[in-house]
Amino acid sequence: MKAISGTILCLVLAAASVLADEPPPAFRVALDVSVRGDDARERVSMYLRNELRGLGDVEVTSDNPDFKLFVVLTEMRSGRDNLMAYVLAISVTRFFPDGYFDTIFRGDLANIDEISRLLEAVPVYERQFVSLAGPTEANLIETVTNSIANFNTHVLDPERQGDEREE
């Protein structure tokens, strides 16, 4: 019995050690999902969260995100009940970097036009992905997977490479 208790204690300590060594996520992403019907919204939100977390360095949170994904899912129907396809659109926005406003609200800025020009220089809108999926749930999951892969390739990977160059 003591051997079993000791083994369990070792496993718990090892697991705690591994969890404590995990680096913080590199990216924080918020989701805003618009879909007609609560059931579809919950499903699509779950698929998106799972894919984003699967990237390994992304935390899905609305608390101080780096990016926000505005997601719209539309069902293409022929008649009232015949689902033909899903259209998934994702717009990616970026939040102002930490400390950015400290650099533009300095004492030597003369007027609001100067401040406006500096604000416009920051890319807030990053990219948009639109994809069409067949009418099945498997098609919907596949298009979510592909859309997050595009987000990873075209938005996050360049950020990762920029971070590596700075080190």
matplotlib code that plots the C-alpha trace (Angstrom):
import matplotlib.pyplot as plt

x = [0.0, 2.9, 4.5, 1.3, 0.9, 4.5, 4.1, 0.9, 2.7, 5.6, 3.3, 1.4, 4.7, 6.0, 2.8, 2.8, 6.5, 5.7, 2.7, 4.7, 7.4, 5.0, 5.8, 3.0, 1.1, 2.7, -0.6, -3.9, -6.9, -10.5, -13.5, -16.7, -18.8, -22.0, -24.3, -28.0, -29.0, -27.4, -26.6, -24.6, -22.8, -21.7, -20.5, -18.5, -17.1, -16.0, -14.4, -12.5, -11.3, -10.1, -8.2, -6.6, -5.5, -4.1, -1.6, 0.2, 1.1, -2.4, -4.7, -8.3, -9.4, -11.3, -8.9, -6.3, -6.1, -3.5, -5.9, -9.7, -11.3, -14.8, -16.4, -19.6, -21.1, -23.8, -25.8, -26.6, -30.0, -32.1, -35.6, -36.4, -34.8, -32.2, -28.8, -26.4, -23.2, -21.7, -19.8, -17.3, -15.8, -13.1, -11.9, -8.7, -8.1, -5.0, -5.0, -2.6, 0.7, 1.5, 3.1, 2.1, 0.1, 3.1, 4.9, 2.2, 1.0, 4.3, 4.4, 5.7, 2.7, 1.1, -2.4, -5.0, -4.1, -0.6, -2.0, -4.5, -1.7, 0.3, -2.8, -3.5, 0.0, -0.8, -2.4, -5.5, -7.2, -5.0, -6.6, -9.8, -10.4, -13.6, -14.2, -17.0, -17.8, -20.1, -23.3, -22.1, -20.8, -17.5, -17.3, -17.9, -15.2, -12.8, -13.3, -12.8, -9.6, -8.4, -9.3, -7.3, -4.4, -4.6, -4.7, -1.6, 0.3, -0.5, -0.8, 0.9, 3.9, 5.2, 4.8, 6.7, 9.5, 9.7, 10.0, 12.9, 14.8, 14.5, 16.1]
y = [0.0, 2.4, 1.6, 2.5, 5.7, 6.6, 5.9, 8.1, 10.9, 10.7, 10.8, 13.8, 15.7, 14.9, 16.1, 19.3, 19.9, 19.5, 21.8, 24.4, 24.4, 25.2, 28.6, 31.1, 31.2, 33.4, 34.6, 35.5, 35.3, 36.4, 35.0, 36.7, 34.2, 35.2, 32.4, 32.0, 29.6, 29.0, 25.3, 26.2, 29.0, 26.7, 24.0, 26.4, 28.2, 24.8, 23.8, 27.1, 27.0, 23.4, 24.3, 27.4, 25.5, 22.8, 25.3, 24.9, 28.6, 30.1, 30.9, 31.6, 34.4, 37.7, 39.1, 41.3, 39.5, 40.2, 39.3, 39.1, 36.8, 38.0, 34.8, 34.7, 31.4, 31.5, 28.5, 28.4, 26.9, 26.0, 26.4, 26.3, 23.0, 22.0, 22.9, 23.2, 24.5, 26.6, 29.8, 30.7, 34.2, 35.2, 38.7, 39.1, 42.3, 43.2, 45.2, 48.1, 46.8, 47.3, 50.7, 52.1, 55.0, 56.0, 56.7, 58.8, 60.8, 62.6, 66.3, 67.4, 66.3, 69.5, 68.5, 65.8, 65.4, 64.3, 61.8, 60.5, 59.9, 57.9, 55.8, 55.1, 53.7, 50.8, 47.9, 47.0, 45.0, 42.1, 39.7, 38.0, 34.4, 33.1, 29.5, 27.4, 24.0, 21.2, 20.6, 18.0, 18.6, 17.0, 19.6, 22.4, 21.0, 20.7, 24.3, 25.5, 23.5, 25.0, 28.5, 28.3, 26.8, 29.9, 32.2, 30.4, 30.5, 34.1, 35.9, 33.9, 32.4, 35.8, 37.0, 34.0, 34.6, 38.2, 37.2, 34.8, 37.6, 39.9, 37.3]
z = [0.0, 0.8, -2.5, -4.4, -2.4, -3.1, -6.8, -7.0, -5.1, -7.6, -10.5, -9.1, -8.5, -11.9, -13.6, -11.5, -12.5, -16.2, -16.0, -14.1, -16.8, -19.6, -21.2, -21.4, -24.7, -27.4, -28.6, -27.0, -29.3, -28.7, -30.7, -31.8, -33.6, -35.4, -36.6, -36.7, -34.1, -30.7, -31.4, -34.5, -32.7, -29.8, -32.3, -34.4, -31.4, -30.0, -33.3, -33.5, -29.9, -30.4, -33.5, -32.0, -28.9, -31.1, -32.4, -29.1, -28.4, -28.5, -25.6, -26.4, -24.1, -24.2, -21.5, -23.2, -26.6, -29.2, -32.0, -32.3, -34.9, -36.1, -37.5, -39.5, -40.6, -43.2, -44.3, -48.1, -48.5, -51.5, -50.3, -46.6, -45.5, -48.1, -46.8, -49.8, -48.2, -45.4, -46.0, -43.2, -43.1, -40.6, -40.2, -38.1, -36.2, -34.2, -31.0, -30.5, -29.1, -25.4, -24.8, -28.2, -26.8, -24.7, -27.9, -29.5, -26.6, -26.0, -25.3, -28.6, -30.6, -31.7, -32.7, -33.2, -36.9, -35.9, -33.4, -36.0, -38.5, -36.0, -35.1, -38.7, -39.2, -37.0, -38.9, -36.9, -39.6, -40.5, -43.0, -44.0, -44.9, -46.6, -47.4, -48.7, -47.2, -48.2, -46.2, -43.7, -40.2, -41.3, -44.1, -41.6, -39.3, -42.2, -43.3, -39.7, -39.6, -42.9, -41.9, -38.6, -40.6, -42.9, -39.8, -38.5, -41.8, -42.8, -39.4, -36.6, -38.4, -39.5, -35.9, -34.7, -37.2, -36.2, -32.5, -33.4, -35.3, -32.2, -29.9]

ax = plt.figure().add_subplot(projection="3d")
ax.plot(x, y, z, "-o")
ax.set_aspect("equal")
plt.show()
